[in-house]
Each structure stands twice: as C-alpha cells, then as structure tokens.
C-alpha cells in the first residue's frame, strides 16, 4: 500500500504546491508558458511601486520581424487613472497588455512603471504588482472560498468575504448549498461566465495589486450580468491604475483616457465626450455600436 500511496501523495503535494504558487492568471502564464527569451537581468531589482504610473515610450513590437504589430505607441497613465484601449480586432490592444506584463520584450522604445524600465526589474515583483482579470477566469476543483483566497492563501475568511462583497458575488455565494465551502470547477458546481468572472475579480481584489489589467469579455452578456460585472470592476479599480482592453464602448464612458488603436497605432485619444464631439473614428464606432444595441433591443422586445 505504502508503495502505491506514497508516490501518489507525493504527486498530490507537488500538484498542490504548484497550484498554491499560482496566484493569478499572470503567474499561470508564467509557469505554463514561460518564455525563455524573457529573463531577469543578473542585477534585476524588485519593482518599487510608488503610485502605479505606467508609461509606454514610443513602443515598437513584432512577433515576427516581417510583421510589425505596434508601430510607436506612447501612453502615459497617471497613478489611479483608468485608460481604455479600443479598436478593431487585431489592432494590438492585447499586445499592449502582454508587454505591460513583460510577457514579451519590446523591440523598440520602453515600458516603465514608476520610472523603472520593466527590463530592469524582477519578473516576480512585476507580476505581483499587476492584477490581471482575464476574459475567462479559471476555477480550480475546490471550494469557491479557496478559489478566491488563492490570490493570497493566508487571507482570513473575513478578508475573503470582504473581497467577495466588493466583487458583488457574496450574496450569490451565500445562496449556494454550502456557502463558501461549495465545490466549484469542472467536478463541482458549474458557474456561469459572469459568476466565474466575479470570482476572478474577488480574487484580484484580495490580491490588492496597485495596477489592474482588465481584459473585457468579448462574448455578449445579458444586461443584468453586465451591470453586476461593471459594478464589480468599478469597485476593483478604486484607487488603482487601470488599463482596460475594452470591447463594448458602453463600459468605458467614464474612463480618464480612451485610446483608439488601429493597425498598431494610436489614431485618437481623449475622454468620451471630447472624442464624440470630434466626430472621428471613435464617434463612428460609438454610432455603430449604439445602432447594434438598438437593433438587438428591438429584436428582443
Ligand atoms: P482582439 O480585439 O481581437 O483581441 P487585439 O487588438 O487585442 O485584438 P492583438 O491580440 O494584440 O489584437 O493582436 C495584434 C496582431 O498581432 C494580430 O494581427 C494578431 O494576429 C497578431 N498576434 C497576436 N499574438 C500573436 C502571436 N503570439 N504570434 C504572432 N502574431 C500574433
């Protein structure tokens, strides 16, 4: 028996250690898709976050040399500001997020957080400073409480509950048969996309990073789910620098800065009202999405 269970126990504990060590999707990327070309410098120092000022200086980037993707992106996101990246599919929005996380190195220019070039800091400190809310939150086969606390395993139950309340998912969890101890994931209770995302947001709130990177879901959500998620994200963004990769313009009208991308370049930037008044690309995108929403509403009623 011992011969059989020992290796199994050992594997179980390795698995658990790996799982415990993954504090968010970003670190999961880190582990599962570690890219040998991105390495800490021998003299890399931990990132010192003083306010969460994110700067892209004339950033150029390609995945393959023959195909430039970002063609000189300059962005300045002041501490506590919210910036929304919008633009057609393939324009480079997610690539900007990946570079901020240093999933790849820029091929020209530089990315800085509070004046420190990302290539000079340790990746672990960078990843600890950025909370990623991905389009699809991965849930583990464990309790919903564990799934939230996973961002900070030493968190108390009260802290987990406070994060769930802020993410507008507490009442839902309380309504489950075993509350926070209810098993979720593939082998447990299946949560809807919106519920899963709010668990992910609670996880990020508990991690309490100074910078948030939000990758908004592309899939259509019903109005109530969308409202719940927006409230949850607004709460998560309080007092943090937020970079949102936005797909639905209705969610970003309050952003401090809207950046409109097209084919790897910034073609417009400003606040919602100013961009509407300008009557350019953003105004046309807005008119198109508003017409689509009206058509959908008409079709539903
Ligand atoms: P979407 O709104 O569809 O998510 P996006 O604006 O976020 O699009 P990116 O994902 O940044 O666009 O992609 C920009 C371009 O880079 C696209 O043409 C895409 O095909 C290309 N690209 C993205 N990832 C890779 C990769 N790993 N290798 C090669 N090309 C890539």
py3Dmol code that shows the C-alpha trace and the ligand (Angstrom):
import py3Dmol

protein = """\
ATOM      1  CA  UNK A   1       0.000   0.000   0.000  1.00  0.00           C
ATOM      2  CA  UNK A   2       2.773   2.307   1.018  1.00  0.00           C
ATOM      3  CA  UNK A   3       4.492   1.822  -2.327  1.00  0.00           C
ATOM      4  CA  UNK A   4       1.363   2.884  -4.126  1.00  0.00           C
ATOM      5  CA  UNK A   5       0.153   5.740  -1.987  1.00  0.00           C
ATOM      6  CA  UNK A   6       3.495   7.389  -1.359  1.00  0.00           C
ATOM      7  CA  UNK A   7       4.134   8.367  -4.961  1.00  0.00           C
ATOM      8  CA  UNK A   8       0.507   9.413  -5.250  1.00  0.00           C
ATOM      9  CA  UNK A   9       0.766  11.545  -2.153  1.00  0.00           C
ATOM     10  CA  UNK A  10       3.967  12.974  -3.468  1.00  0.00           C
ATOM     11  CA  UNK A  11       2.336  13.851  -6.776  1.00  0.00           C
ATOM     12  CA  UNK A  12      -0.625  15.294  -4.941  1.00  0.00           C
ATOM     13  CA  UNK A  13       1.605  17.533  -2.890  1.00  0.00           C
ATOM     14  CA  UNK A  14       3.555  18.658  -5.953  1.00  0.00           C
ATOM     15  CA  UNK A  15       0.287  19.454  -7.660  1.00  0.00           C
ATOM     16  CA  UNK A  16      -0.952  21.346  -4.609  1.00  0.00           C
ATOM     17  CA  UNK A  17       2.299  23.284  -4.357  1.00  0.00           C
ATOM     18  CA  UNK A  18       2.131  24.275  -7.971  1.00  0.00           C
ATOM     19  CA  UNK A  19      -1.467  25.268  -7.545  1.00  0.00           C
ATOM     20  CA  UNK A  20      -0.778  27.252  -4.399  1.00  0.00           C
ATOM     21  CA  UNK A  21       2.071  29.015  -6.102  1.00  0.00           C
ATOM     22  CA  UNK A  22      -0.108  30.300  -8.901  1.00  0.00           C
ATOM     23  CA  UNK A  23      -1.617  33.424  -7.569  1.00  0.00           C
ATOM     24  CA  UNK A  24      -3.309  34.553 -10.729  1.00  0.00           C
ATOM     25  CA  UNK A  25      -3.609  34.019 -14.426  1.00  0.00           C
ATOM     26  CA  UNK A  26      -0.476  36.005 -14.999  1.00  0.00           C
ATOM     27  CA  UNK A  27       1.613  33.714 -12.914  1.00  0.00           C
ATOM     28  CA  UNK A  28      -0.101  30.805 -14.546  1.00  0.00           C
ATOM     29  CA  UNK A  29       1.133  32.123 -17.888  1.00  0.00           C
ATOM     30  CA  UNK A  30       4.467  32.395 -16.211  1.00  0.00           C
ATOM     31  CA  UNK A  31       4.572  28.763 -15.294  1.00  0.00           C
ATOM     32  CA  UNK A  32       2.854  27.131 -18.190  1.00  0.00           C
ATOM     33  CA  UNK A  33       4.182  29.280 -20.963  1.00  0.00           C
ATOM     34  CA  UNK A  34       7.434  30.545 -19.571  1.00  0.00           C
ATOM     35  CA  UNK A  35       9.255  32.211 -22.378  1.00  0.00           C
ATOM     36  CA  UNK A  36      12.981  31.578 -22.309  1.00  0.00           C
ATOM     37  CA  UNK A  37      13.654  34.810 -24.200  1.00  0.00           C
ATOM     38  CA  UNK A  38      12.317  36.891 -21.297  1.00  0.00           C
ATOM     39  CA  UNK A  39      14.811  36.615 -18.452  1.00  0.00           C
ATOM     40  CA  UNK A  40      15.597  38.612 -15.331  1.00  0.00           C
ATOM     41  CA  UNK A  41      18.856  40.541 -15.696  1.00  0.00           C
ATOM     42  CA  UNK A  42      21.526  39.320 -13.251  1.00  0.00           C
ATOM     43  CA  UNK A  43      21.281  42.701 -11.465  1.00  0.00           C
ATOM     44  CA  UNK A  44      17.467  42.986 -11.684  1.00  0.00           C
ATOM     45  CA  UNK A  45      15.916  44.671  -8.649  1.00  0.00           C
ATOM     46  CA  UNK A  46      12.375  44.383  -7.304  1.00  0.00           C
ATOM     47  CA  UNK A  47       9.945  46.892  -8.778  1.00  0.00           C
ATOM     48  CA  UNK A  48       9.241  49.670  -6.295  1.00  0.00           C
ATOM     49  CA  UNK A  49       5.678  50.816  -6.853  1.00  0.00           C
ATOM     50  CA  UNK A  50       5.211  54.355  -5.605  1.00  0.00           C
ATOM     51  CA  UNK A  51       1.909  55.214  -7.294  1.00  0.00           C
ATOM     52  CA  UNK A  52       1.434  52.981 -10.319  1.00  0.00           C
ATOM     53  CA  UNK A  53       2.447  55.389 -13.094  1.00  0.00           C
ATOM     54  CA  UNK A  54       2.561  53.407 -16.349  1.00  0.00           C
ATOM     55  CA  UNK A  55       4.454  54.811 -19.326  1.00  0.00           C
ATOM     56  CA  UNK A  56       4.879  53.440 -22.846  1.00  0.00           C
ATOM     57  CA  UNK A  57       7.596  55.367 -24.679  1.00  0.00           C
ATOM     58  CA  UNK A  58       7.467  55.005 -28.452  1.00  0.00           C
ATOM     59  CA  UNK A  59       6.953  51.256 -28.106  1.00  0.00           C
ATOM     60  CA  UNK A  60       7.552  49.119 -31.150  1.00  0.00           C
ATOM     61  CA  UNK A  61       6.858  45.436 -31.206  1.00  0.00           C
ATOM     62  CA  UNK A  62       6.617  42.482 -33.566  1.00  0.00           C
ATOM     63  CA  UNK A  63       6.016  38.786 -33.028  1.00  0.00           C
ATOM     64  CA  UNK A  64       7.727  38.130 -36.355  1.00  0.00           C
ATOM     65  CA  UNK A  65      10.207  40.659 -37.795  1.00  0.00           C
ATOM     66  CA  UNK A  66       8.430  40.837 -41.115  1.00  0.00           C
ATOM     67  CA  UNK A  67       5.187  41.908 -39.477  1.00  0.00           C
ATOM     68  CA  UNK A  68       5.337  44.972 -37.186  1.00  0.00           C
ATOM     69  CA  UNK A  69       2.438  44.935 -34.703  1.00  0.00           C
ATOM     70  CA  UNK A  70       2.956  48.072 -32.589  1.00  0.00           C
ATOM     71  CA  UNK A  71       4.382  50.989 -34.520  1.00  0.00           C
ATOM     72  CA  UNK A  72       5.384  53.589 -31.953  1.00  0.00           C
ATOM     73  CA  UNK A  73       2.924  53.593 -29.056  1.00  0.00           C
ATOM     74  CA  UNK A  74       3.253  56.325 -26.429  1.00  0.00           C
ATOM     75  CA  UNK A  75       0.980  56.175 -23.416  1.00  0.00           C
ATOM     76  CA  UNK A  76       1.055  57.921 -20.088  1.00  0.00           C
ATOM     77  CA  UNK A  77      -1.253  56.536 -17.414  1.00  0.00           C
ATOM     78  CA  UNK A  78      -1.102  58.587 -14.228  1.00  0.00           C
ATOM     79  CA  UNK A  79      -1.433  56.841 -10.846  1.00  0.00           C
ATOM     80  CA  UNK A  80      -5.070  55.958 -10.201  1.00  0.00           C
ATOM     81  CA  UNK A  81      -6.188  56.721 -13.750  1.00  0.00           C
ATOM     82  CA  UNK A  82      -8.279  54.440 -15.922  1.00  0.00           C
ATOM     83  CA  UNK A  83      -7.293  54.024 -19.527  1.00  0.00           C
ATOM     84  CA  UNK A  84      -9.386  52.108 -22.023  1.00  0.00           C
ATOM     85  CA  UNK A  85      -7.899  50.648 -25.173  1.00  0.00           C
ATOM     86  CA  UNK A  86     -10.388  50.288 -28.012  1.00  0.00           C
ATOM     87  CA  UNK A  87     -10.101  49.475 -31.686  1.00  0.00           C
ATOM     88  CA  UNK A  88     -10.817  46.772 -34.219  1.00  0.00           C
ATOM     89  CA  UNK A  89      -9.809  43.162 -33.692  1.00  0.00           C
ATOM     90  CA  UNK A  90      -6.103  42.716 -34.339  1.00  0.00           C
ATOM     91  CA  UNK A  91      -5.217  46.375 -33.781  1.00  0.00           C
ATOM     92  CA  UNK A  92      -2.814  45.473 -30.947  1.00  0.00           C
ATOM     93  CA  UNK A  93      -4.798  46.058 -27.718  1.00  0.00           C
ATOM     94  CA  UNK A  94      -3.984  42.722 -26.074  1.00  0.00           C
ATOM     95  CA  UNK A  95      -0.372  43.011 -27.203  1.00  0.00           C
ATOM     96  CA  UNK A  96      -0.082  46.211 -25.152  1.00  0.00           C
ATOM     97  CA  UNK A  97      -1.330  44.246 -22.126  1.00  0.00           C
ATOM     98  CA  UNK A  98       1.178  41.458 -22.749  1.00  0.00           C
ATOM     99  CA  UNK A  99       4.048  43.950 -22.941  1.00  0.00           C
ATOM    100  CA  UNK A 100       2.960  45.612 -19.705  1.00  0.00           C
ATOM    101  CA  UNK A 101       3.209  42.229 -18.059  1.00  0.00           C
ATOM    102  CA  UNK A 102       6.537  41.692 -19.829  1.00  0.00           C
ATOM    103  CA  UNK A 103       5.280  38.535 -21.383  1.00  0.00           C
ATOM    104  CA  UNK A 104       7.401  39.705 -24.300  1.00  0.00           C
ATOM    105  CA  UNK A 105      10.100  42.332 -24.513  1.00  0.00           C
ATOM    106  CA  UNK A 106       9.519  45.387 -26.664  1.00  0.00           C
ATOM    107  CA  UNK A 107      11.551  45.560 -29.857  1.00  0.00           C
ATOM    108  CA  UNK A 108      11.877  49.352 -29.636  1.00  0.00           C
ATOM    109  CA  UNK A 109      11.205  52.074 -27.056  1.00  0.00           C
ATOM    110  CA  UNK A 110      10.409  51.092 -23.482  1.00  0.00           C
ATOM    111  CA  UNK A 111       7.733  50.412 -20.873  1.00  0.00           C
ATOM    112  CA  UNK A 112       8.123  51.858 -17.390  1.00  0.00           C
ATOM    113  CA  UNK A 113       6.265  51.643 -14.121  1.00  0.00           C
ATOM    114  CA  UNK A 114       7.025  54.481 -11.718  1.00  0.00           C
ATOM    115  CA  UNK A 115      10.123  55.341 -13.747  1.00  0.00           C
ATOM    116  CA  UNK A 116      11.586  51.826 -13.759  1.00  0.00           C
ATOM    117  CA  UNK A 117      12.077  50.081 -17.079  1.00  0.00           C
ATOM    118  CA  UNK A 118      10.413  46.669 -16.980  1.00  0.00           C
ATOM    119  CA  UNK A 119      13.596  45.045 -18.299  1.00  0.00           C
ATOM    120  CA  UNK A 120      15.459  46.171 -15.154  1.00  0.00           C
ATOM    121  CA  UNK A 121      13.095  44.720 -12.545  1.00  0.00           C
ATOM    122  CA  UNK A 122      12.429  41.147 -11.453  1.00  0.00           C
ATOM    123  CA  UNK A 123       9.513  39.484 -13.171  1.00  0.00           C
ATOM    124  CA  UNK A 124       8.152  38.164  -9.885  1.00  0.00           C
ATOM    125  CA  UNK A 125       7.886  41.711  -8.456  1.00  0.00           C
ATOM    126  CA  UNK A 126       6.306  42.962 -11.686  1.00  0.00           C
ATOM    127  CA  UNK A 127       3.727  40.183 -11.680  1.00  0.00           C
ATOM    128  CA  UNK A 128       2.953  40.808  -8.019  1.00  0.00           C
ATOM    129  CA  UNK A 129       2.197  44.468  -8.834  1.00  0.00           C
ATOM    130  CA  UNK A 130      -0.273  43.748 -11.628  1.00  0.00           C
ATOM    131  CA  UNK A 131      -3.632  42.095 -11.164  1.00  0.00           C
ATOM    132  CA  UNK A 132      -4.983  40.544 -14.327  1.00  0.00           C
ATOM    133  CA  UNK A 133      -8.684  39.985 -14.758  1.00  0.00           C
ATOM    134  CA  UNK A 134      -8.763  37.759 -17.841  1.00  0.00           C
ATOM    135  CA  UNK A 135     -11.685  37.182 -20.182  1.00  0.00           C
ATOM    136  CA  UNK A 136     -12.125  33.689 -18.823  1.00  0.00           C
ATOM    137  CA  UNK A 137     -11.395  33.051 -15.174  1.00  0.00           C
ATOM    138  CA  UNK A 138     -10.023  29.593 -14.491  1.00  0.00           C
ATOM    139  CA  UNK A 139     -11.616  27.910 -11.484  1.00  0.00           C
ATOM    140  CA  UNK A 140      -9.953  25.073  -9.632  1.00  0.00           C
ATOM    141  CA  UNK A 141     -11.762  21.975  -8.463  1.00  0.00           C
ATOM    142  CA  UNK A 142     -12.019  23.225  -4.935  1.00  0.00           C
ATOM    143  CA  UNK A 143     -14.328  25.361  -2.803  1.00  0.00           C
ATOM    144  CA  UNK A 144     -15.402  28.787  -4.014  1.00  0.00           C
ATOM    145  CA  UNK A 145     -13.715  30.244  -0.913  1.00  0.00           C
ATOM    146  CA  UNK A 146     -10.426  28.574  -1.876  1.00  0.00           C
ATOM    147  CA  UNK A 147     -10.799  29.903  -5.401  1.00  0.00           C
ATOM    148  CA  UNK A 148     -10.952  33.462  -4.088  1.00  0.00           C
ATOM    149  CA  UNK A 149      -8.318  33.077  -1.369  1.00  0.00           C
ATOM    150  CA  UNK A 150      -5.953  31.519  -3.826  1.00  0.00           C
ATOM    151  CA  UNK A 151      -4.626  35.008  -4.641  1.00  0.00           C
ATOM    152  CA  UNK A 152      -3.455  35.271  -1.022  1.00  0.00           C
ATOM    153  CA  UNK A 153      -3.629  31.889   0.697  1.00  0.00           C
ATOM    154  CA  UNK A 154      -3.005  33.378   4.143  1.00  0.00           C
ATOM    155  CA  UNK A 155      -6.108  35.614   3.896  1.00  0.00           C
ATOM    156  CA  UNK A 156      -8.681  35.241   6.644  1.00  0.00           C
ATOM    157  CA  UNK A 157     -12.272  34.219   5.926  1.00  0.00           C
ATOM    158  CA  UNK A 158     -13.380  37.783   6.716  1.00  0.00           C
ATOM    159  CA  UNK A 159     -10.999  39.166   4.104  1.00  0.00           C
ATOM    160  CA  UNK A 160     -12.288  36.667   1.557  1.00  0.00           C
ATOM    161  CA  UNK A 161     -15.870  37.699   2.328  1.00  0.00           C
ATOM    162  CA  UNK A 162     -14.993  41.404   2.072  1.00  0.00           C
ATOM    163  CA  UNK A 163     -13.430  40.791  -1.382  1.00  0.00           C
ATOM    164  CA  UNK A 164     -16.487  38.793  -2.481  1.00  0.00           C
ATOM    165  CA  UNK A 165     -18.787  41.589  -1.315  1.00  0.00           C
ATOM    166  CA  UNK A 166     -16.758  44.170  -3.223  1.00  0.00           C
ATOM    167  CA  UNK A 167     -16.946  41.952  -6.310  1.00  0.00           C
ATOM    168  CA  UNK A 168     -20.764  41.666  -5.888  1.00  0.00           C
ATOM    169  CA  UNK A 169     -20.614  37.873  -5.627  1.00  0.00           C
ATOM    170  CA  UNK A 170     -21.077  37.402  -1.865  1.00  0.00           C
ATOM    171  CA  UNK A 171     -24.883  37.126  -1.915  1.00  0.00           C
ATOM    172  CA  UNK A 172     -24.698  34.557  -4.680  1.00  0.00           C
ATOM    173  CA  UNK A 173     -22.114  32.505  -2.754  1.00  0.00           C
ATOM    174  CA  UNK A 174     -24.242  32.660   0.397  1.00  0.00           C
ATOM    175  CA  UNK A 175     -27.161  31.230  -1.576  1.00  0.00           C
ATOM    176  CA  UNK A 176     -25.145  28.123  -2.556  1.00  0.00           C
ATOM    177  CA  UNK A 177     -25.819  24.872  -0.646  1.00  0.00           C
ATOM    178  CA  UNK A 178     -22.577  25.044   1.343  1.00  0.00           C
ATOM    179  CA  UNK A 179     -21.805  28.740   1.018  1.00  0.00           C
ATOM    180  CA  UNK A 180     -18.088  29.416   0.683  1.00  0.00           C
ATOM    181  CA  UNK A 181     -17.353  25.697   1.073  1.00  0.00           C
ATOM    182  CA  UNK A 182     -19.332  24.758  -2.041  1.00  0.00           C
ATOM    183  CA  UNK A 183     -17.184  22.854  -4.502  1.00  0.00           C
ATOM    184  CA  UNK A 184     -16.903  24.529  -7.910  1.00  0.00           C
ATOM    185  CA  UNK A 185     -14.990  23.866 -11.112  1.00  0.00           C
ATOM    186  CA  UNK A 186     -15.316  21.031 -13.593  1.00  0.00           C
ATOM    187  CA  UNK A 187     -16.083  18.463 -10.899  1.00  0.00           C
ATOM    188  CA  UNK A 188     -18.239  20.739  -8.777  1.00  0.00           C
ATOM    189  CA  UNK A 189     -20.931  23.297  -9.322  1.00  0.00           C
ATOM    190  CA  UNK A 190     -20.674  24.875 -12.755  1.00  0.00           C
ATOM    191  CA  UNK A 191     -20.769  28.648 -12.512  1.00  0.00           C
ATOM    192  CA  UNK A 192     -21.932  30.882 -15.348  1.00  0.00           C
ATOM    193  CA  UNK A 193     -19.396  33.010 -17.223  1.00  0.00           C
ATOM    194  CA  UNK A 194     -20.459  36.115 -15.307  1.00  0.00           C
ATOM    195  CA  UNK A 195     -20.261  34.375 -11.913  1.00  0.00           C
ATOM    196  CA  UNK A 196     -16.842  32.981 -12.728  1.00  0.00           C
ATOM    197  CA  UNK A 197     -15.627  36.395 -13.765  1.00  0.00           C
ATOM    198  CA  UNK A 198     -16.809  37.915 -10.485  1.00  0.00           C
ATOM    199  CA  UNK A 199     -14.975  35.180  -8.557  1.00  0.00           C
ATOM    200  CA  UNK A 200     -11.915  36.214 -10.583  1.00  0.00           C
ATOM    201  CA  UNK A 201     -12.485  39.856  -9.683  1.00  0.00           C
ATOM    202  CA  UNK A 202     -12.825  38.964  -5.983  1.00  0.00           C
ATOM    203  CA  UNK A 203      -9.537  37.061  -6.275  1.00  0.00           C
ATOM    204  CA  UNK A 204      -7.885  40.165  -7.730  1.00  0.00           C
ATOM    205  CA  UNK A 205      -9.385  42.484  -5.105  1.00  0.00           C
ATOM    206  CA  UNK A 206      -7.950  40.197  -2.433  1.00  0.00           C
ATOM    207  CA  UNK A 207      -4.538  40.243  -4.103  1.00  0.00           C
ATOM    208  CA  UNK A 208      -4.749  44.055  -3.851  1.00  0.00           C
ATOM    209  CA  UNK A 209      -2.353  44.984  -6.656  1.00  0.00           C
ATOM    210  CA  UNK A 210      -1.632  48.675  -7.388  1.00  0.00           C
ATOM    211  CA  UNK A 211      -2.190  48.123 -11.120  1.00  0.00           C
ATOM    212  CA  UNK A 212      -5.039  46.307 -12.840  1.00  0.00           C
ATOM    213  CA  UNK A 213      -5.159  44.914 -16.328  1.00  0.00           C
ATOM    214  CA  UNK A 214      -8.673  44.067 -17.413  1.00  0.00           C
ATOM    215  CA  UNK A 215      -9.425  42.059 -20.493  1.00  0.00           C
ATOM    216  CA  UNK A 216     -13.094  42.570 -21.058  1.00  0.00           C
ATOM    217  CA  UNK A 217     -15.109  39.606 -22.238  1.00  0.00           C
ATOM    218  CA  UNK A 218     -15.951  39.702 -25.913  1.00  0.00           C
ATOM    219  CA  UNK A 219     -18.941  37.438 -25.505  1.00  0.00           C
ATOM    220  CA  UNK A 220     -22.312  39.058 -25.193  1.00  0.00           C
ATOM    221  CA  UNK A 221     -23.631  39.196 -21.631  1.00  0.00           C
ATOM    222  CA  UNK A 222     -27.169  39.884 -20.569  1.00  0.00           C
ATOM    223  CA  UNK A 223     -27.828  43.354 -19.224  1.00  0.00           C
ATOM    224  CA  UNK A 224     -28.007  42.377 -15.545  1.00  0.00           C
ATOM    225  CA  UNK A 225     -24.807  40.307 -15.678  1.00  0.00           C
ATOM    226  CA  UNK A 226     -23.077  43.134 -17.463  1.00  0.00           C
ATOM    227  CA  UNK A 227     -24.237  45.602 -14.781  1.00  0.00           C
ATOM    228  CA  UNK A 228     -23.046  43.312 -11.985  1.00  0.00           C
ATOM    229  CA  UNK A 229     -19.655  42.881 -13.586  1.00  0.00           C
ATOM    230  CA  UNK A 230     -19.295  46.590 -14.233  1.00  0.00           C
ATOM    231  CA  UNK A 231     -20.099  47.372 -10.590  1.00  0.00           C
ATOM    232  CA  UNK A 232     -17.619  44.738  -9.518  1.00  0.00           C
ATOM    233  CA  UNK A 233     -14.886  46.077 -11.812  1.00  0.00           C
ATOM    234  CA  UNK A 234     -15.532  49.670 -10.741  1.00  0.00           C
ATOM    235  CA  UNK A 235     -15.013  48.596  -7.138  1.00  0.00           C
ATOM    236  CA  UNK A 236     -11.844  46.679  -8.048  1.00  0.00           C
ATOM    237  CA  UNK A 237     -10.479  49.753  -9.839  1.00  0.00           C
ATOM    238  CA  UNK A 238     -10.870  52.081  -6.840  1.00  0.00           C
ATOM    239  CA  UNK A 239      -7.545  53.714  -6.029  1.00  0.00           C
ATOM    240  CA  UNK A 240      -5.632  51.715  -8.642  1.00  0.00           C
ATOM    241  CA  UNK A 241      -4.224  52.380 -12.073  1.00  0.00           C
ATOM    242  CA  UNK A 242      -6.422  50.510 -14.531  1.00  0.00           C
ATOM    243  CA  UNK A 243      -5.755  49.521 -18.116  1.00  0.00           C
ATOM    244  CA  UNK A 244      -8.843  48.047 -19.762  1.00  0.00           C
ATOM    245  CA  UNK A 245      -8.915  46.241 -23.056  1.00  0.00           C
ATOM    246  CA  UNK A 246     -12.447  47.173 -23.963  1.00  0.00           C
ATOM    247  CA  UNK A 247     -14.777  45.619 -26.452  1.00  0.00           C
ATOM    248  CA  UNK A 248     -18.032  47.304 -25.555  1.00  0.00           C
ATOM    249  CA  UNK A 249     -17.831  51.090 -25.624  1.00  0.00           C
ATOM    250  CA  UNK A 250     -20.707  51.449 -23.158  1.00  0.00           C
ATOM    251  CA  UNK A 251     -18.373  50.234 -20.403  1.00  0.00           C
ATOM    252  CA  UNK A 252     -15.752  52.930 -20.808  1.00  0.00           C
ATOM    253  CA  UNK A 253     -17.632  56.227 -20.984  1.00  0.00           C
ATOM    254  CA  UNK A 254     -16.137  57.253 -17.632  1.00  0.00           C
ATOM    255  CA  UNK A 255     -12.518  56.351 -18.460  1.00  0.00           C
ATOM    256  CA  UNK A 256      -9.989  59.131 -17.864  1.00  0.00           C
ATOM    257  CA  UNK A 257      -8.452  58.392 -21.222  1.00  0.00           C
ATOM    258  CA  UNK A 258      -9.762  56.432 -24.184  1.00  0.00           C
ATOM    259  CA  UNK A 259      -7.086  55.299 -26.609  1.00  0.00           C
ATOM    260  CA  UNK A 260      -8.288  54.326 -30.066  1.00  0.00           C
ATOM    261  CA  UNK A 261      -5.980  51.876 -31.846  1.00  0.00           C
ATOM    262  CA  UNK A 262      -5.864  50.943 -35.470  1.00  0.00           C
ATOM    263  CA  UNK A 263      -3.287  48.628 -37.068  1.00  0.00           C
ATOM    264  CA  UNK A 264      -0.780  49.087 -34.256  1.00  0.00           C
ATOM    265  CA  UNK A 265      -1.048  52.858 -33.978  1.00  0.00           C
ATOM    266  CA  UNK A 266      -2.944  55.242 -31.753  1.00  0.00           C
ATOM    267  CA  UNK A 267      -5.246  57.180 -34.015  1.00  0.00           C
ATOM    268  CA  UNK A 268      -7.259  59.139 -31.407  1.00  0.00           C
ATOM    269  CA  UNK A 269      -7.209  59.676 -27.665  1.00  0.00           C
ATOM    270  CA  UNK A 270      -9.252  61.640 -25.156  1.00  0.00           C
ATOM    271  CA  UNK A 271     -12.334  61.427 -22.984  1.00  0.00           C
ATOM    272  CA  UNK A 272     -15.626  60.058 -24.280  1.00  0.00           C
ATOM    273  CA  UNK A 273     -17.399  63.412 -24.740  1.00  0.00           C
ATOM    274  CA  UNK A 274     -14.417  65.042 -26.427  1.00  0.00           C
ATOM    275  CA  UNK A 275     -13.993  62.118 -28.808  1.00  0.00           C
ATOM    276  CA  UNK A 276     -17.699  62.136 -29.657  1.00  0.00           C
ATOM    277  CA  UNK A 277     -17.559  65.877 -30.329  1.00  0.00           C
ATOM    278  CA  UNK A 278     -14.574  65.345 -32.608  1.00  0.00           C
ATOM    279  CA  UNK A 279     -16.699  63.233 -34.939  1.00  0.00           C
ATOM    280  CA  UNK A 280     -13.835  60.897 -35.898  1.00  0.00           C
ATOM    281  CA  UNK A 281     -13.184  57.176 -35.618  1.00  0.00           C
ATOM    282  CA  UNK A 282     -14.377  56.836 -32.030  1.00  0.00           C
ATOM    283  CA  UNK A 283     -17.593  58.716 -32.814  1.00  0.00           C
ATOM    284  CA  UNK A 284     -18.231  56.370 -35.728  1.00  0.00           C
ATOM    285  CA  UNK A 285     -17.522  53.284 -33.570  1.00  0.00           C
ATOM    286  CA  UNK A 286     -19.922  54.645 -30.955  1.00  0.00           C
ATOM    287  CA  UNK A 287     -22.668  55.284 -33.538  1.00  0.00           C
ATOM    288  CA  UNK A 288     -22.213  51.783 -34.943  1.00  0.00           C
ATOM    289  CA  UNK A 289     -22.353  50.055 -31.540  1.00  0.00           C
ATOM    290  CA  UNK A 290     -25.352  52.139 -30.440  1.00  0.00           C
ATOM    291  CA  UNK A 291     -27.222  51.148 -33.595  1.00  0.00           C
ATOM    292  CA  UNK A 292     -26.366  47.466 -32.963  1.00  0.00           C
ATOM    293  CA  UNK A 293     -27.619  47.670 -29.385  1.00  0.00           C
ATOM    294  CA  UNK A 294     -30.852  49.297 -30.535  1.00  0.00           C
ATOM    295  CA  UNK A 295     -31.326  46.590 -33.149  1.00  0.00           C
ATOM    296  CA  UNK A 296     -30.725  43.869 -30.536  1.00  0.00           C
ATOM    297  CA  UNK A 297     -33.133  45.535 -28.099  1.00  0.00           C
ATOM    298  CA  UNK A 298     -35.704  45.816 -30.883  1.00  0.00           C
ATOM    299  CA  UNK A 299     -35.276  42.149 -31.721  1.00  0.00           C
ATOM    300  CA  UNK A 300     -35.682  41.122 -28.063  1.00  0.00           C
ATOM    301  CA  UNK A 301     -38.880  43.103 -27.434  1.00  0.00           C
TER     302      UNK A 301
END
"""
ligand_1 = """\
31
LIG
P -8.862 41.437 -30.337
O -9.769 42.610 -30.116
O -9.354 40.539 -31.427
O -8.490 40.695 -29.092
P -6.339 42.913 -30.350
O -6.500 44.338 -30.776
O -6.207 42.655 -28.920
O -7.478 42.024 -30.992
P -3.785 41.562 -30.579
O -4.208 40.310 -29.919
O -2.903 42.494 -29.836
O -5.050 42.361 -31.137
O -3.091 41.154 -31.940
C -2.457 42.099 -32.802
C -1.892 41.356 -34.008
O -0.843 40.504 -33.568
C -2.895 40.484 -34.720
O -2.703 40.637 -36.109
C -2.523 39.080 -34.303
O -2.768 38.167 -35.328
C -1.032 39.182 -34.037
N -0.608 38.253 -32.974
C -1.116 38.175 -31.727
N -0.475 37.237 -30.989
C 0.468 36.700 -31.815
C 1.460 35.682 -31.656
N 1.604 35.033 -30.489
N 2.229 35.394 -32.716
C 2.085 36.033 -33.895
N 1.173 37.016 -34.116
C 0.375 37.345 -33.091
"""
view = py3Dmol.view(width=600, height=400)
view.addModel(protein, "pdb")
view.setStyle({"model": 0}, {"cartoon": {"style": "trace"}})
view.addModel(ligand_1, "xyz")
view.setStyle({"model": 1}, {"stick": {}})
view.zoomTo()
view.show()
